[in-house]
Amino acid sequence: MNLRLNRLLPLLVAACAAALLIALVLRAAGRWSDVSWWLNYPFPREGSEGLTMYEALLTRLGDNIYALPTATHFISAPYPPLYYYLSGALLDPAAPTFPPGRWLSLIAGFVAAFIAGLLAVVGITQNPGRMPFAPTPASTAGRTPSAPTKTQNSKLKTQNFFIPFALSVLLFATTYPALIWAARFRADMLALALMGAGLLAIQLRPRGSVAWLAALLFALAFFTKQTALAGPLAAAIYLLILAWQSRHVRLGGPSPAPTSDHRVVEQGEPPPAPTLQPKPPAGGWEGNADQPAGSSYSAPVPQSAPLTIGRGVTFRWVFIWLVGLAGLFLLPTLLFTLLTDGGYWAKLVTYHALPFSSRTLIDLLGALLDNEWPLLLSAAAFLALAAHDLRRGQTITIVAPYILAATLLLPTGGVIGADSNHLLPICFALVVAAGQLAARIIAATPHPNPLPQGTREYLLMLVAALALVALLAAYLFASATPSGWYGLDLRRPSDAEQTQLGRIIVNVRQNPSPNFLSDEVGLLVLAGKRPAYDDLFDLTALANQGRWDDSALRQQVQSRQFALILLHSRIETLRGDILTDAMRAAISGNYRLLFADIWYTYVPK
């Protein structure tokens, strides 16, 4: 019975894993059709696409979008400049469209998915001795170490790299936040790709020039979107853990078990293949003329010999790195603030500090639980393994600190007007954790020989593999139908709706007046207009908080200076966070509804 079980379990695991990867490929291919459809959609999508495109256009034209708002001119510019400059360079100033910025986001999405795959495997390949199912002395009793064959090396390389890599890439490609924001004229995906690259650099080399490259990448992510802080926070936690472990080892603390050949191996250095040496005589080779030429035999290092825990990171180095990172963040911010007479800081920090909304946070968490609960469970298992590694004195990867950092920062998305883009960092963390958990299960032994079938460790590895496959299969079912919160983001406008949007744009374009007002500035920009107010949501929030005086805008409405006012719905049923009560009263008293269809067009009475 045991022999039959030993034969069936590996086949079952392999079949389930293959079926899972095929299902993920099919799911990703199906969702690619949605992404490709949105890439060339000619009109603005939900989620401030029109706002971002307009401000990128203004940047391309040389306008200072970070100038402090005045009573008659309000440009929101709530984000740092990097994405504005990159996407603005792709726009045609005479006829701006949305596809260039969406393609930029899509390319960044591909890069983010690729980095997710690399993060899933790079920490494991750096130290293959850190596995959750390492054989016990009892299970390896009587085994003679042998050099790995070419077939074994090839098999280990394929398993350790390809399967977890592909798993993380495909999982990321099938999450709804990635699907939505990879085809949107917004900075979020580029910020995520830069932050992921910083995480990868720190994982590869936590000291020296590569670590400084990571700091630069984190700074670029920050100047793409100022909320891209999970990566720097994770790096700080990771470096502090490494420094603590280094100090612990230097002070003579307990060390983990060595790698398979009993050598001290630096992470990042491939483990050496064991070599067979001639057995020395009882008295040793010293002074023995029979010692073979070139033999470098030495007694095995005792079992308590440490790995290079902490990878040479010290608290002094961490302090220097953090100071340098802070400088990369703060010095350009100070410079931009000075050059814009305080406008840069006001728009990115002061004005962007919107009121907390428990309803929005509940919606965020609800969407995450609806579709990603199996990934949350696999991440919890991964964190448990990371905690186990720390208790044993082993070095963890940066993935566990990143999961913690992304989770800690998730509540910052609970503000009025927040969107599903705030789920991108946590979804990225979840798919990397699932991939690295798979890598640890697959590469379950640091020894050249596989675990003996029938041992406790071998069966535990197979059970863990089946459990992970079951969780990921559950994810396929849980994510088959999107959470209701994603409804507006995923709904494709019909041909009739697109035809009507085209007519609205033509109507605006044919009107010679330069003065228009809309809660979707993208429609006005497509019509060739340059409105003075580009974000009715933001100016309403600031007016309600007493940070911006809306009296001049109300006066313009009352004197009927706007040729057209375009709104998502009737003024009586408009969202409560768009237009103050005084603004609504001014529109109702001085404008009449001309067209009522997918958009509502108001003209002066």
C-alpha positions as CSV (number, residue, x, y, z in Angstrom):
1,M,0.0,0.0,0.0
2,N,2.8,2.4,0.9
3,L,4.6,1.6,-2.3
4,R,1.4,2.3,-4.3
5,L,0.9,5.6,-2.4
6,N,4.5,6.6,-3.1
7,R,3.9,6.1,-6.8
8,L,0.5,7.8,-7.0
9,L,1.1,10.9,-4.9
10,P,3.8,12.4,-7.1
11,L,1.8,11.7,-10.2
12,L,-1.3,13.3,-8.6
13,V,0.7,16.4,-7.6
14,A,2.2,16.7,-11.1
15,A,-1.1,16.3,-12.8
16,C,-2.8,18.8,-10.6
17,A,0.0,21.4,-11.0
18,A,-0.1,21.0,-14.8
19,A,-3.9,21.4,-14.8
20,L,-3.6,24.5,-12.6
21,L,-1.0,26.1,-14.9
22,I,-3.1,25.4,-18.0
23,A,-6.2,26.8,-16.3
24,L,-4.3,30.0,-15.3
25,V,-3.0,30.4,-18.9
26,L,-6.5,30.1,-20.2
27,R,-7.8,32.6,-17.6
28,A,-5.1,35.1,-18.4
29,A,-5.7,34.7,-22.2
30,G,-9.4,35.3,-21.7
31,R,-8.8,38.4,-19.6
32,W,-6.2,39.7,-22.2
33,S,-9.2,40.3,-24.5
34,D,-10.6,42.8,-22.0
35,V,-7.2,44.5,-21.7
36,S,-6.8,44.7,-25.5
37,W,-10.4,46.1,-25.9
38,W,-9.7,48.9,-23.4
39,L,-6.4,49.8,-24.9
40,N,-8.0,51.5,-28.0
41,Y,-11.2,52.6,-26.3
42,P,-11.4,56.2,-27.5
43,F,-13.1,57.8,-24.5
44,P,-12.1,58.3,-20.9
45,R,-12.6,55.4,-18.4
46,E,-13.6,55.7,-14.8
47,G,-10.8,56.5,-12.3
48,S,-9.5,59.9,-13.3
49,E,-8.2,58.9,-16.7
50,G,-9.3,62.2,-18.3
51,L,-7.8,64.2,-15.4
52,T,-4.4,62.4,-15.8
53,M,-4.3,62.8,-19.6
54,Y,-5.2,66.5,-19.4
55,E,-2.4,67.2,-16.9
56,A,0.1,65.2,-18.9
57,L,-0.9,67.3,-21.9
58,L,-0.4,70.5,-19.9
59,T,3.0,69.2,-18.8
60,R,3.9,68.6,-22.5
61,L,2.8,72.1,-23.4
62,G,5.1,73.5,-20.6
63,D,2.4,74.6,-18.1
64,N,3.2,74.6,-14.4
65,I,0.5,72.1,-13.2
66,Y,1.7,72.5,-9.6
67,A,1.0,76.2,-9.4
68,L,-1.2,77.0,-6.5
69,P,-4.9,77.1,-7.5
70,T,-6.6,80.5,-7.8
71,A,-10.3,81.5,-7.6
72,T,-10.6,81.2,-11.4
73,H,-8.1,78.4,-12.2
74,F,-8.0,75.0,-10.5
75,I,-5.7,72.3,-11.9
76,S,-5.7,69.4,-9.4
77,A,-2.3,67.7,-10.3
78,P,-2.6,65.3,-7.3
79,Y,0.4,63.1,-8.4
80,P,4.2,63.5,-8.8
81,P,5.6,64.5,-12.2
82,L,7.4,61.3,-13.6
83,Y,4.3,59.7,-15.2
84,Y,3.1,63.1,-16.4
85,Y,6.3,63.7,-18.3
86,L,6.6,60.2,-19.7
87,S,3.0,60.0,-20.9
88,G,3.0,63.6,-22.0
89,A,5.9,62.9,-24.3
90,L,3.8,60.3,-26.1
91,L,0.9,62.6,-26.7
92,D,0.1,64.6,-29.8
93,P,-0.5,68.1,-28.5
94,A,-2.9,68.9,-31.4
95,A,-5.0,65.8,-30.9
96,P,-4.3,64.0,-27.6
97,T,-5.8,60.5,-27.1
98,F,-5.8,57.9,-24.4
99,P,-4.0,54.9,-26.0
100,P,-0.4,56.2,-25.6
101,G,-0.7,56.4,-21.8
102,R,-2.5,53.1,-21.6
103,W,0.2,51.4,-23.6
104,L,2.7,52.8,-21.1
105,S,0.8,51.3,-18.3
106,L,0.5,48.0,-20.1
107,I,4.2,47.8,-20.6
108,A,4.7,48.6,-16.9
109,G,2.2,45.9,-16.1
110,F,4.2,43.3,-18.1
111,V,7.4,44.4,-16.3
112,A,5.6,44.2,-12.9
113,A,4.4,40.6,-13.7
114,F,7.9,39.6,-14.8
115,I,9.4,41.0,-11.6
116,A,6.8,39.2,-9.5
117,G,8.0,35.9,-11.1
118,L,11.6,36.7,-10.4
119,L,10.9,37.6,-6.8
120,A,9.2,34.3,-6.4
121,V,12.3,32.4,-7.2
122,V,15.4,34.6,-6.6
123,G,15.4,34.2,-2.8
124,I,15.1,30.4,-3.0
125,T,17.9,30.0,-5.6
126,Q,20.1,32.3,-3.6
127,N,20.0,29.8,-0.7
128,P,18.6,26.4,-1.6
129,G,19.5,25.2,1.9
130,R,16.6,27.1,3.4
131,M,13.7,24.8,2.7
132,P,10.8,23.8,4.9
133,F,11.1,20.1,4.3
134,A,14.8,19.6,4.8
135,P,15.5,16.0,5.6
136,T,16.2,15.0,9.2
137,P,19.2,13.0,10.2
138,A,17.0,9.9,10.5
139,S,15.7,10.2,7.0
140,T,19.2,10.5,5.5
141,A,20.8,7.9,7.6
142,G,22.8,5.5,5.5
143,R,22.7,7.8,2.4
144,T,26.0,8.6,0.7
145,P,26.3,12.0,-0.8
146,S,26.9,11.9,-4.5
147,A,27.5,14.6,-7.1
148,P,24.4,15.7,-8.9
149,T,24.0,14.3,-12.4
150,K,23.4,16.5,-15.4
151,T,19.8,15.3,-15.5
152,Q,19.3,16.2,-11.8
153,N,20.8,19.6,-12.2
154,S,18.5,20.3,-15.2
155,K,15.5,19.1,-13.4
156,L,16.2,21.2,-10.3
157,K,16.8,24.3,-12.4
158,T,13.5,23.8,-14.3
159,Q,11.5,23.2,-11.2
160,N,13.2,25.9,-9.1
161,F,12.8,28.6,-11.7
162,F,10.1,28.0,-14.3
163,I,7.1,26.7,-12.3
164,P,7.0,29.2,-9.5
165,F,8.0,32.0,-11.9
166,A,5.1,31.1,-14.3
167,L,2.8,30.8,-11.4
168,S,3.4,34.3,-10.0
169,V,3.3,35.9,-13.5
170,L,0.0,34.2,-14.3
171,L,-1.6,34.9,-11.0
172,F,-0.7,38.6,-11.2
173,A,-2.1,38.7,-14.8
174,T,-5.5,37.3,-13.6
175,T,-6.1,39.6,-10.6
176,Y,-8.8,42.2,-11.3
177,P,-6.8,45.2,-10.1
178,A,-4.0,44.3,-12.5
179,L,-6.5,43.8,-15.3
180,I,-8.1,47.2,-14.7
181,W,-5.0,49.3,-14.2
182,A,-2.8,47.8,-16.8
183,A,-5.0,49.4,-19.5
184,R,-5.6,52.8,-17.9
185,F,-4.0,56.2,-18.4
186,R,-2.7,56.3,-14.8
187,A,0.6,56.2,-13.0
188,D,-0.3,53.2,-10.7
189,M,1.2,50.4,-12.8
190,L,4.4,52.2,-13.5
191,A,4.9,53.0,-9.8
192,L,4.3,49.3,-9.0
193,A,6.9,48.1,-11.5
194,L,9.5,50.5,-10.2
195,M,8.8,49.5,-6.6
196,G,9.0,45.8,-7.5
197,A,12.3,46.4,-9.3
198,G,13.6,48.0,-6.0
199,L,12.5,45.0,-4.0
200,L,14.3,42.7,-6.4
201,A,17.5,44.7,-6.2
202,I,17.5,44.6,-2.4
203,Q,16.9,40.9,-2.4
204,L,19.8,40.3,-4.8
205,R,22.3,42.5,-3.0
206,P,21.4,44.3,0.3
207,R,24.7,46.1,0.4
208,G,26.7,48.2,-2.0
209,S,25.9,49.6,-5.4
210,V,22.9,47.4,-6.1
211,A,21.3,48.4,-2.8
212,W,21.8,52.1,-3.8
213,L,20.2,51.2,-7.2
214,A,17.2,49.9,-5.2
215,A,17.0,53.2,-3.3
216,L,16.9,55.1,-6.6
217,L,14.2,52.8,-7.9
218,F,12.1,53.4,-4.8
219,A,12.6,57.1,-5.2
220,L,11.4,56.9,-8.9
221,A,8.4,55.0,-7.8
222,F,7.7,57.6,-5.2
223,F,7.9,60.4,-7.8
224,T,5.6,58.4,-10.0
225,K,3.0,58.0,-7.2
226,Q,3.5,59.3,-3.7
227,T,1.7,56.4,-2.1
228,A,4.3,53.9,-3.4
229,L,5.7,53.4,0.1
230,A,5.2,49.6,0.7
231,G,8.5,48.8,-1.1
232,P,10.7,51.2,0.9
233,L,9.0,50.1,4.1
234,A,9.6,46.5,3.3
235,A,13.2,47.1,2.4
236,A,13.8,48.9,5.7
237,I,12.3,46.0,7.7
238,Y,14.3,43.5,5.7
239,L,17.6,45.3,6.2
240,L,16.9,45.7,9.9
241,I,16.3,41.9,10.2
242,L,19.5,41.1,8.4
243,A,21.4,43.5,10.6
244,W,20.0,42.0,13.7
245,Q,20.9,38.5,12.5
246,S,24.4,39.6,11.6
247,R,24.9,41.1,15.1
248,H,23.4,38.0,16.7
249,V,25.9,35.8,14.9
250,R,28.8,38.0,15.7
251,L,27.9,37.9,19.4
252,G,27.9,34.1,19.4
253,G,24.2,33.4,19.1
254,P,22.9,30.0,17.8
255,S,23.3,29.4,14.1
256,P,21.2,27.3,11.7
257,A,22.2,24.1,10.1
258,P,24.8,24.3,7.3
259,T,24.2,23.6,3.7
260,S,24.6,20.2,2.2
261,D,28.4,20.2,1.9
262,H,28.9,21.8,5.4
263,R,30.4,25.0,4.0
264,V,29.7,28.5,4.8
265,V,27.8,29.8,1.7
266,E,27.1,33.5,1.0
267,Q,23.6,34.1,-0.3
268,G,23.9,34.9,-4.0
269,E,26.7,32.4,-4.4
270,P,25.6,29.1,-6.1
271,P,26.1,26.2,-3.7
272,P,29.0,24.1,-4.6
273,A,28.5,20.6,-5.9
274,P,29.8,18.0,-3.4
275,T,33.1,16.4,-4.4
276,L,34.3,13.0,-3.4
277,Q,37.7,13.2,-1.6
278,P,39.9,10.2,-0.8
279,K,39.3,9.1,2.8
280,P,42.3,10.1,5.0
281,P,44.1,7.6,7.1
282,A,43.4,7.4,10.8
283,G,46.2,9.8,11.6
284,G,45.3,12.3,8.9
285,W,47.3,13.5,5.9
286,E,49.7,15.6,7.8
287,G,53.2,14.4,7.2
288,N,51.9,11.5,5.2
289,A,53.6,11.0,1.9
290,D,50.6,9.1,0.6
291,Q,48.4,12.2,0.4
292,P,47.2,12.5,-3.2
293,A,48.5,15.5,-5.1
294,G,46.1,18.4,-5.2
295,S,43.9,17.0,-2.5
296,S,42.5,19.7,-0.2
297,Y,40.8,17.5,2.3
298,S,39.8,19.1,5.6
299,A,37.6,17.9,8.3
300,P,33.9,18.8,7.9
301,V,32.8,21.9,9.6
302,P,30.8,21.0,12.7
303,Q,27.0,21.0,12.4
304,S,26.7,24.3,14.2
305,A,28.7,26.2,11.6
306,P,26.7,29.1,10.5
307,L,25.6,30.2,7.1
308,T,26.4,33.8,6.3
309,I,23.4,35.0,8.2
310,G,22.6,38.7,7.7
311,R,24.6,38.7,4.5
312,G,27.1,41.2,6.1
313,V,24.5,43.9,6.8
314,T,25.2,46.0,9.8
315,F,23.0,48.5,11.7
316,R,25.5,51.2,10.6
317,W,24.9,50.3,6.9
318,V,21.1,50.3,7.4
319,F,21.3,53.7,8.9
320,I,23.4,55.1,6.1
321,W,21.1,53.5,3.5
322,L,17.9,54.9,5.1
323,V,19.5,58.3,5.3
324,G,20.4,58.1,1.7
325,L,16.9,56.9,0.8
326,A,15.3,59.8,2.8
327,G,17.5,62.2,0.9
328,L,16.4,60.8,-2.4
329,F,12.8,61.3,-1.3
330,L,13.0,64.7,0.5
331,L,15.5,66.7,-1.4
332,P,13.7,66.6,-4.8
333,T,10.4,67.2,-2.9
334,L,11.9,70.3,-1.3
335,L,13.3,71.5,-4.6
336,F,9.9,71.0,-6.4
337,T,8.1,72.8,-3.6
338,L,10.5,75.8,-3.7
339,L,10.2,76.0,-7.5
340,T,6.4,76.0,-7.4
341,D,6.0,78.4,-4.5
342,G,4.7,75.7,-2.3
343,G,2.3,74.3,-4.8
344,Y,3.9,70.9,-5.2
345,W,3.7,70.1,-1.5
346,A,0.2,71.6,-1.2
347,K,-1.2,69.5,-4.1
348,L,0.5,66.2,-3.2
349,V,0.2,66.4,0.5
350,T,-2.1,69.1,1.9
351,Y,-4.8,68.9,-0.7
352,H,-4.5,65.2,-1.2
353,A,-5.1,64.4,2.5
354,L,-8.8,63.6,1.9
355,P,-11.1,62.6,4.7
356,F,-11.1,59.0,5.9
357,S,-14.0,56.9,4.7
358,S,-14.7,53.6,6.6
359,R,-17.2,52.7,3.8
360,T,-14.4,52.9,1.2
361,L,-12.1,50.8,3.3
362,I,-14.8,48.2,3.8
363,D,-15.4,48.1,0.0
364,L,-11.6,47.7,-0.6
365,L,-11.3,44.8,1.9
366,G,-14.6,43.3,0.6
367,A,-13.3,43.2,-2.9
368,L,-10.0,41.7,-1.8
369,L,-11.8,39.0,0.3
370,D,-14.3,38.2,-2.4
371,N,-11.7,37.4,-5.1
372,E,-8.4,36.8,-3.4
373,W,-9.2,34.9,-0.2
374,P,-7.3,31.8,-1.3
375,L,-4.2,33.9,-2.0
376,L,-4.6,35.5,1.5
377,L,-4.5,32.0,3.0
378,S,-1.4,31.0,1.1
379,A,0.2,34.3,2.1
380,A,-0.6,33.5,5.8
381,A,1.1,30.1,5.3
382,F,4.1,31.8,3.8
383,L,4.3,34.2,6.7
384,A,4.1,31.3,9.1
385,L,7.1,29.6,7.3
386,A,9.0,32.9,7.4
387,A,8.4,33.2,11.2
388,H,9.6,29.6,11.5
389,D,12.8,30.5,9.6
390,L,13.5,33.4,11.9
391,R,13.0,31.3,15.0
392,R,15.6,28.9,13.5
393,G,18.0,31.8,12.9
394,Q,17.7,31.6,9.1
395,T,17.6,34.5,6.7
396,I,14.2,35.2,5.2
397,T,13.5,36.8,1.8
398,I,12.1,40.3,1.3
399,V,8.7,38.9,0.4
400,A,7.5,38.5,4.0
401,P,8.4,42.1,5.0
402,Y,6.7,43.3,1.8
403,I,3.5,41.4,2.7
404,L,3.5,43.0,6.1
405,A,4.3,46.5,4.7
406,A,1.5,46.3,2.0
407,T,-1.0,45.1,4.6
408,L,0.0,47.9,7.1
409,L,-0.5,50.5,4.4
410,L,-3.8,49.1,3.0
411,P,-5.9,51.3,5.3
412,T,-4.4,54.4,3.7
413,G,-6.7,53.6,0.8
414,G,-9.7,54.2,2.9
415,V,-10.4,57.8,1.9
416,I,-13.2,59.4,0.0
417,G,-12.9,58.8,-3.7
418,A,-10.3,56.0,-3.4
419,D,-10.3,53.3,-6.1
420,S,-9.2,49.7,-6.6
421,N,-5.7,50.9,-7.5
422,H,-5.0,50.8,-3.8
423,L,-5.2,47.0,-4.0
424,L,-2.4,46.7,-6.5
425,P,0.5,46.5,-3.9
426,I,-1.2,43.8,-1.8
427,C,-2.2,41.8,-4.8
428,F,1.4,41.9,-6.0
429,A,2.5,40.7,-2.6
430,L,0.0,37.8,-2.6
431,V,1.0,36.4,-6.0
432,V,4.7,36.6,-5.1
433,A,4.1,34.8,-1.8
434,A,2.2,32.1,-3.6
435,G,5.0,31.6,-6.1
436,Q,7.7,31.6,-3.5
437,L,5.7,29.1,-1.4
438,A,5.5,26.9,-4.5
439,A,9.3,27.3,-5.0
440,R,10.0,26.2,-1.4
441,I,7.8,23.1,-1.8
442,I,9.2,22.1,-5.1
443,A,12.8,22.5,-4.2
444,A,12.3,20.8,-0.9
445,T,15.7,19.4,-0.4
446,P,19.2,20.9,-0.6
447,H,20.8,17.5,-1.2
448,P,21.7,16.2,-4.6
449,N,19.7,13.1,-4.0
450,P,16.0,13.4,-3.8
451,L,14.2,12.7,-0.5
452,P,13.7,8.9,0.0
453,Q,10.1,8.0,-0.9
454,G,8.1,7.0,2.1
455,T,9.9,9.3,4.6
456,R,7.9,11.8,6.6
457,E,9.5,14.7,4.9
458,Y,8.7,13.3,1.4
459,L,5.0,12.8,2.3
460,L,4.8,16.2,4.0
461,M,6.2,17.8,0.8
462,L,3.5,16.1,-1.3
463,V,0.7,17.0,1.1
464,A,1.9,20.7,1.1
465,A,2.0,20.7,-2.7
466,L,-1.6,19.4,-2.9
467,A,-2.8,21.9,-0.4
468,L,-1.3,24.8,-2.3
469,V,-2.7,23.5,-5.6
470,A,-6.1,23.2,-3.9
471,L,-5.9,26.8,-2.7
472,L,-4.9,28.1,-6.1
473,A,-7.7,26.1,-7.7
474,A,-10.1,27.8,-5.2
475,Y,-8.7,31.1,-6.3
476,L,-9.7,30.3,-9.9
477,F,-13.3,29.8,-8.7
478,A,-13.3,32.7,-6.3
479,S,-12.0,35.1,-9.1
480,A,-14.2,33.8,-11.8
481,T,-16.8,36.5,-11.1
482,P,-15.5,39.9,-10.2
483,S,-16.5,41.6,-6.9
484,G,-19.4,44.0,-7.4
485,W,-17.1,46.9,-6.6
486,Y,-15.3,46.4,-9.9
487,G,-18.5,46.7,-11.9
488,L,-18.0,50.2,-13.4
489,D,-14.4,49.5,-14.1
490,L,-15.1,46.3,-16.1
491,R,-18.3,47.2,-17.9
492,R,-17.8,47.8,-21.6
493,P,-19.8,50.7,-23.0
494,S,-22.1,49.5,-25.8
495,D,-21.7,50.7,-29.4
496,A,-24.8,53.0,-28.9
497,E,-23.2,54.6,-25.8
498,Q,-19.9,55.2,-27.7
499,T,-21.8,56.7,-30.6
500,Q,-23.5,59.1,-28.2
501,L,-20.2,60.0,-26.5
502,G,-18.9,60.9,-29.9
503,R,-21.8,63.2,-30.6
504,I,-21.3,64.9,-27.2
505,I,-17.7,65.6,-28.1
506,V,-18.6,66.9,-31.5
507,N,-21.2,69.2,-29.9
508,V,-18.6,70.6,-27.5
509,R,-16.0,71.0,-30.3
510,Q,-18.4,72.9,-32.5
511,N,-19.2,75.4,-29.7
512,P,-16.8,78.4,-30.1
513,S,-16.8,79.3,-26.4
514,P,-13.6,78.5,-24.4
515,N,-15.5,78.1,-21.1
516,F,-16.8,74.7,-20.2
517,L,-17.4,72.8,-16.9
518,S,-17.6,69.0,-16.5
519,D,-16.9,66.3,-13.9
520,E,-15.2,64.4,-16.7
521,V,-12.5,66.7,-18.1
522,G,-11.4,64.1,-20.6
523,L,-14.4,64.7,-22.8
524,L,-13.6,68.4,-23.0
525,V,-9.9,67.6,-23.8
526,L,-11.0,65.3,-26.7
527,A,-13.1,68.1,-28.0
528,G,-10.0,70.4,-28.1
529,K,-10.9,72.5,-25.1
530,R,-8.6,73.6,-22.2
531,P,-10.9,74.0,-19.2
532,A,-9.8,76.1,-16.2
533,Y,-11.3,73.6,-13.7
534,D,-10.2,70.0,-14.2
535,D,-11.4,68.2,-11.1
536,L,-14.8,69.0,-9.6
537,F,-14.4,66.2,-7.0
538,D,-11.1,67.6,-5.6
539,L,-12.3,71.2,-5.5
540,T,-15.5,70.2,-3.9
541,A,-13.7,68.3,-1.1
542,L,-11.4,71.3,-0.5
543,A,-14.3,73.8,-0.6
544,N,-16.2,71.7,2.0
545,Q,-13.0,71.7,4.2
546,G,-12.6,75.5,3.8
547,R,-9.3,75.1,1.9
548,W,-10.5,76.6,-1.3
549,D,-13.0,79.4,-1.9
550,D,-15.6,78.5,-4.5
551,S,-17.3,81.9,-4.6
552,A,-15.6,82.9,-7.9
553,L,-16.8,79.6,-9.5
554,R,-20.3,80.2,-8.3
555,Q,-20.2,83.7,-9.6
556,Q,-19.2,82.4,-13.1
557,V,-22.1,80.0,-13.0
558,Q,-24.6,82.6,-11.8
559,S,-23.4,85.0,-14.6
560,R,-23.7,82.0,-17.1
561,Q,-20.2,82.2,-18.4
562,F,-20.0,78.5,-19.1
563,A,-21.3,77.6,-22.6
564,L,-22.0,74.0,-21.5
565,I,-21.9,72.0,-18.2
566,L,-21.5,68.2,-18.6
567,L,-22.4,66.0,-15.7
568,H,-22.6,62.3,-15.1
569,S,-26.2,62.6,-13.9
570,R,-29.0,65.1,-13.2
571,I,-27.9,67.9,-10.9
572,E,-30.5,66.7,-8.4
573,T,-29.1,63.1,-8.2
574,L,-25.4,63.9,-8.7
575,R,-23.0,62.2,-6.4
576,G,-22.7,64.0,-3.1
577,D,-18.9,64.5,-3.3
578,I,-19.2,66.4,-6.6
579,L,-20.2,70.1,-6.3
580,T,-21.1,71.8,-3.1
581,D,-24.7,72.6,-2.3
582,A,-24.2,76.2,-3.2
583,M,-22.7,75.2,-6.6
584,R,-25.7,72.9,-7.3
585,A,-28.1,75.7,-6.4
586,A,-26.3,78.1,-8.7
587,I,-26.5,75.6,-11.6
588,S,-30.1,74.8,-11.0
589,G,-31.0,78.5,-10.9
590,N,-29.1,79.5,-14.1
591,Y,-28.9,76.4,-16.3
592,R,-31.4,74.1,-17.9
593,L,-31.1,70.5,-19.0
594,L,-30.7,70.3,-22.8
595,F,-29.8,66.6,-23.3
596,A,-30.5,63.7,-21.0
597,D,-28.8,60.5,-22.1
598,I,-25.6,58.8,-21.0
599,W,-24.3,62.3,-20.1
600,Y,-26.4,65.3,-19.0
601,T,-25.8,68.5,-20.9
602,Y,-26.8,71.8,-19.3
603,V,-27.0,75.2,-21.1
604,P,-27.6,78.7,-19.8
605,K,-31.3,79.6,-19.4
